[in-house]
Amino acid sequence: MIGVVESVIVAREYAGRNHYAVSSNRELVALGVSNAVGSTFRAYPAFGSLSRSKLNDRAQAKSQLSGVITALLVIASLLGLLPYLYHLPRGVLAAIITDAVISLLSATPGAIAFLFKVQAWSDLFLLLFICFCSVAASVETGILLAVVISLIMVIKRSNMPRIKLLGRSTENDNDFYPIDGAPPPSRNLLRRLSFGSSTDSQDDEAPSRGAGSSNSLSTDAQARHIDGVLIVRIEEPLYFANAGQLHARLNRMEMYGDMRTHPSEAPRMSPTRAVVFDLIGMSDIDGSALEILLGIVHEYARRQVRVLFVRVCEDVRARFEQAHMAAAGGDYDFSDIGMALLHLEQQLCISTA
């Protein structure tokens, strides 16, 4: 395990310095095959070496031929120079390894300073905790803890869908912003969003636009709830892992209008009459997530709550057609939020002012 971690770290370090790509999967396959074949000849386990990689980099090696030459020199040393190296102090070998390790740790102070600067306390705590465990227990323990904690963090984050509750701007009825306590975007940001790439519209602070929207937004604008209408922006593809919590988060938004509100508090929102899903960031949806979303639409229909989808991409639209989303009560023929709200006002007599 230590050998694999060391090999990948060394490969990535010198790949970044010398501007070439390294595939961790291919590195693992190469190490596995070489050790499987070598084991049939009773060979030592083969992994990447900090010291030899450092010397190779200093020698400006450019190809795999350097490894062949190194192997020939090692064989010659074993056959002819071994008696002369017998009395070589271990401190000399330790100095070579120490020099290689220190060169890899040269960026550590800067990384710690950066974590302090951006106040990434969880990352900093994890770094210090793993270092302490490696020193206090063993390197194997530190690596195992790092892997387990990283997996838990990945599962936790992927299990929560990235959704935002949107509110209408107090300055422009055709602009909609996340209701999360963050200040609205400035004029300069809106100008960059208008003339920049289409991917900028998926930024957390970027407004979702309605029909006839403009860029003349005051910095004093705030996002406000629309009475009886829930506008939810889904910012990532839905799949089996992150769609499981979608229903619970929507229920919490319905009751409190803000994900930061503790569930023990009394509901503060008026009864929901319509839900508008902005799917600008949902480029794909798998079968399990589609089934969950269809069940949510069925439940809303049972409660006589209208469900509208806006800015649906072609792939998701095809999935909706296959699942008969329209028959379940979910309309998805709207190009923006403004059109969906206009439909609610004209056809369903729901006030969105």
C-alpha positions in Angstrom: 0.0 0.0 0.0 2.8 2.4 0.9 4.6 1.5 -2.4 1.5 2.3 -4.5 0.9 5.6 -2.7 4.6 6.5 -3.1 4.6 5.6 -6.8 1.5 7.7 -7.6 2.8 10.7 -5.6 6.2 10.6 -7.3 4.6 10.2 -10.8 2.3 13.1 -10.3 5.0 15.3 -8.8 7.4 15.0 -11.7 4.6 14.9 -14.3 3.6 18.4 -13.1 7.2 19.6 -13.2 8.0 18.3 -16.7 4.5 18.9 -18.3 3.4 15.4 -19.2 0.3 13.4 -18.3 0.1 10.5 -15.9 -2.8 8.1 -15.6 -3.2 6.7 -12.1 -5.1 3.7 -13.5 -2.3 2.8 -15.9 0.3 3.2 -13.1 -1.7 0.7 -10.9 -2.1 -1.7 -13.8 1.7 -1.5 -14.6 2.7 -2.1 -11.0 0.2 -5.0 -10.6 1.4 -6.8 -13.7 5.1 -6.3 -13.0 4.7 -7.6 -9.5 2.5 -10.5 -10.5 5.1 -11.5 -13.1 8.0 -10.8 -10.8 6.6 -13.0 -8.1 6.9 -16.0 -10.2 10.7 -15.4 -10.2 10.8 -14.7 -6.5 11.6 -11.0 -7.2 11.3 -8.1 -4.7 8.1 -6.0 -5.0 8.7 -3.2 -7.5 7.4 0.3 -6.8 8.3 3.9 -7.7 11.3 5.3 -5.7 11.6 8.8 -4.3 15.4 8.8 -4.4 15.8 7.2 -7.9 13.1 9.5 -9.4 14.9 12.5 -7.9 18.2 11.4 -9.4 16.6 10.7 -12.7 15.1 14.2 -12.8 18.4 15.8 -11.9 20.1 13.7 -14.7 17.4 15.1 -17.1 16.3 11.7 -18.2 13.9 11.8 -21.1 12.8 8.2 -21.8 12.5 4.8 -20.3 16.0 4.0 -21.6 17.3 5.6 -18.4 15.7 2.8 -16.4 17.4 0.2 -18.6 20.8 1.9 -18.1 20.2 2.2 -14.3 19.4 -1.6 -14.2 22.6 -2.4 -16.0 24.6 -0.2 -13.6 22.9 -1.9 -10.6 23.8 -5.4 -12.0 27.4 -4.3 -12.6 27.6 -2.9 -9.1 26.3 -6.1 -7.6 28.7 -8.2 -9.5 31.9 -6.1 -9.2 31.5 -3.2 -6.8 29.6 -4.8 -3.9 32.7 -5.6 -1.8 33.9 -2.0 -2.1 30.5 -0.6 -1.0 30.2 -2.9 2.1 31.6 -0.3 4.5 29.5 2.6 3.1 27.9 4.3 6.1 24.1 4.0 6.2 24.0 7.7 6.8 25.0 8.3 3.2 22.0 6.2 1.9 19.7 8.0 4.4 20.9 11.4 3.2 20.0 10.5 -0.4 16.5 9.5 0.6 16.1 12.5 3.0 17.1 14.9 0.2 14.5 13.4 -2.1 11.7 13.6 0.5 12.5 17.2 1.4 12.3 18.2 -2.2 8.8 16.7 -2.4 7.7 18.6 0.8 8.9 22.0 -0.5 5.4 23.0 -1.4 3.9 22.0 1.9 4.3 25.3 3.8 2.7 27.2 0.9 -0.2 24.7 0.8 -0.8 25.1 4.6 -0.6 28.9 4.2 -3.1 28.8 1.4 -5.6 26.7 3.5 -5.3 29.3 6.3 -5.9 32.1 3.8 -9.1 30.6 2.3 -10.2 29.4 5.8 -10.5 25.7 4.7 -10.5 24.5 8.3 -11.8 21.0 7.5 -9.0 20.4 4.9 -6.4 21.8 7.3 -7.7 19.6 10.2 -7.7 16.5 8.0 -4.1 17.3 6.9 -2.8 17.7 10.4 -4.8 14.8 11.8 -3.4 12.4 9.2 0.2 13.7 9.8 -0.2 13.2 13.5 -1.6 9.6 13.0 1.3 8.7 10.7 3.9 9.9 13.2 2.2 8.6 16.3 1.1 5.2 14.9 2.5 4.2 11.5 2.5 5.3 7.9 0.1 2.5 7.0 -2.3 3.8 9.7 -2.2 7.3 8.3 -2.8 6.2 4.8 -5.7 3.9 5.7 -7.3 6.7 7.7 -6.8 9.2 4.9 -8.5 6.8 2.4 -11.4 6.0 4.7 -12.1 9.6 5.6 -11.8 10.7 2.0 -14.3 8.1 0.9 -16.7 9.1 3.6 -16.5 12.8 2.5 -17.0 11.9 -1.1 -20.1 9.7 -0.3 -21.5 12.5 1.9 -21.1 15.2 -0.7 -22.3 13.1 -3.6 -25.4 12.0 -1.6 -26.7 15.6 -1.4 -28.0 17.1 -4.7 -26.9 20.6 -5.5 -30.1 22.6 -5.6 -30.9 26.2 -5.0 -34.1 27.9 -4.0 -34.6 31.0 -6.2 -36.4 34.2 -5.5 -37.5 37.1 -7.8 -35.3 40.2 -7.8 -36.8 43.3 -6.1 -35.4 45.5 -8.9 -36.2 43.4 -12.0 -39.2 41.0 -12.1 -37.4 39.0 -14.8 -34.3 38.1 -12.8 -34.2 35.3 -10.2 -31.4 34.7 -7.6 -30.6 32.1 -5.0 -32.2 32.7 -1.6 -29.2 31.7 0.5 -28.2 34.9 2.3 -25.5 35.8 -0.3 -25.5 39.3 -1.8 -26.8 39.6 -5.4 -24.3 39.8 -8.2 -23.0 43.2 -9.3 -23.4 44.9 -12.6 -19.9 43.8 -13.7 -20.8 40.2 -13.0 -24.0 40.4 -15.0 -22.2 42.0 -17.9 -19.7 39.2 -17.9 -22.5 36.6 -17.7 -24.3 38.3 -20.7 -21.3 38.4 -23.0 -19.3 35.4 -21.7 -19.7 31.7 -22.3 -22.9 29.8 -21.7 -21.3 27.8 -18.9 -21.1 30.9 -16.7 -24.9 30.8 -16.2 -24.5 27.8 -13.9 -22.5 29.9 -11.3 -24.1 29.9 -7.9 -24.5 33.7 -7.9 -25.6 33.9 -11.6 -29.2 34.9 -12.1 -31.8 32.8 -13.8 -33.4 35.0 -16.4 -37.0 35.3 -17.5 -38.5 36.7 -20.6 -37.6 40.3 -21.3 -34.8 40.4 -18.7 -32.2 43.1 -18.8 -28.8 43.8 -17.2 -29.8 47.0 -15.4 -29.7 45.6 -11.9 -29.1 47.8 -8.8 -26.6 46.6 -6.2 -29.4 47.0 -3.7 -31.5 44.3 -5.3 -32.6 41.4 -3.1 -34.2 38.0 -3.8 -37.8 37.6 -2.5 -40.1 34.6 -2.4 -43.1 34.3 -4.7 -46.1 33.4 -2.5 -47.2 29.9 -3.2 -44.6 29.2 -5.9 -41.4 27.3 -5.3 -38.6 27.9 -7.8 -35.8 25.3 -7.5 -32.7 25.3 -9.6 -31.0 21.9 -10.0 -27.3 22.5 -10.6 -25.9 19.0 -11.5 -27.0 15.8 -13.2 -29.1 13.5 -11.0 -28.3 9.9 -10.5 -29.1 7.2 -8.0 -26.7 8.5 -5.3 -27.7 12.2 -5.1 -31.4 11.9 -6.0 -32.3 10.0 -2.8 -32.2 13.2 -0.7 -34.1 15.3 -3.3 -37.5 14.7 -1.8 -36.5 15.5 1.8 -34.8 18.8 0.7 -37.8 19.9 -1.3 -40.0 19.3 1.7 -37.7 21.4 3.8 -37.7 24.2 1.2 -41.5 24.1 1.2 -41.8 24.5 4.9 -39.0 27.0 5.6 -37.9 28.6 2.3 -34.2 28.4 3.4 -32.1 25.3 3.9 -30.2 26.9 6.8 -33.4 26.9 9.0 -33.4 24.1 11.6 -36.2 21.5 11.1 -37.3 21.9 14.7 -38.7 25.4 14.0 -42.2 26.1 13.0 -43.0 26.2 9.2 -42.9 29.8 7.9 -43.9 29.4 4.2 -47.5 29.6 2.8 -48.9 26.4 1.2 -47.3 25.6 -2.1 -49.5 25.7 -5.2 -46.8 25.3 -7.9 -43.2 24.2 -8.2 -40.9 25.4 -11.0 -37.7 23.3 -11.6 -34.9 25.2 -13.4 -32.9 22.4 -15.0 -30.1 24.6 -16.5 -27.4 22.5 -14.8 -29.0 19.1 -15.1 -27.4 17.7 -18.3 -28.3 14.0 -17.6 -30.5 11.8 -15.4 -30.3 8.1 -14.9 -33.1 5.6 -14.5 -33.2 5.5 -10.7 -33.1 9.3 -10.4 -35.9 9.6 -13.0 -38.0 7.2 -11.1 -37.5 9.3 -7.9 -38.3 12.5 -9.7 -41.4 10.9 -11.3 -42.6 9.9 -7.8 -42.1 13.5 -6.6 -44.2 14.8 -9.5 -46.9 12.2 -8.7 -47.0 13.3 -5.1 -47.3 16.9 -6.1 -50.1 16.0 -8.5 -51.9 14.2 -5.7 -51.7 17.4 -3.6 -52.9 19.4 -6.6 -49.6 21.2 -6.9 -48.6 22.1 -10.5 -45.0 21.1 -11.5 -43.2 22.9 -14.4 -39.7 22.3 -15.8 -37.8 25.0 -17.6 -34.6 24.9 -19.7 -34.6 21.2 -20.2 -31.8 19.9 -22.3 -32.5 17.4 -25.2 -31.2 14.3 -23.4 -33.3 14.9 -20.3 -36.3 15.8 -22.5 -36.0 12.5 -24.2 -35.9 10.7 -20.9 -39.0 12.7 -19.7 -40.9 11.6 -22.9 -40.0 8.0 -22.3 -41.2 8.2 -18.7 -44.4 10.0 -19.7 -43.6 12.9 -17.4 -46.3 15.1 -18.9 -49.0 12.5 -18.2 -47.8 12.4 -14.5 -48.3 16.1 -14.3 -44.9 17.6 -15.1 -44.9 20.2 -18.0 -41.5 20.8 -19.5 -42.1 23.0 -22.6 -40.9 26.2 -21.1 -37.7 28.0 -22.2 -37.3 30.2 -19.0 -38.7 30.9 -15.6 -40.6 33.9 -16.8 -42.6 31.9 -19.3 -43.5 29.3 -16.7 -44.7 32.0 -14.2 -46.7 33.6 -17.0 -48.3 30.3 -17.7 -49.2 29.9 -14.0 -50.8 33.4 -14.0 -52.8 33.0 -17.2 -53.8 29.3 -17.2 -54.0 28.5 -13.5 -54.8 31.9 -12.0 -51.8 31.8 -9.6 -50.5 35.2 -8.7 -46.7 35.5 -9.1 -46.4 39.2 -8.6 
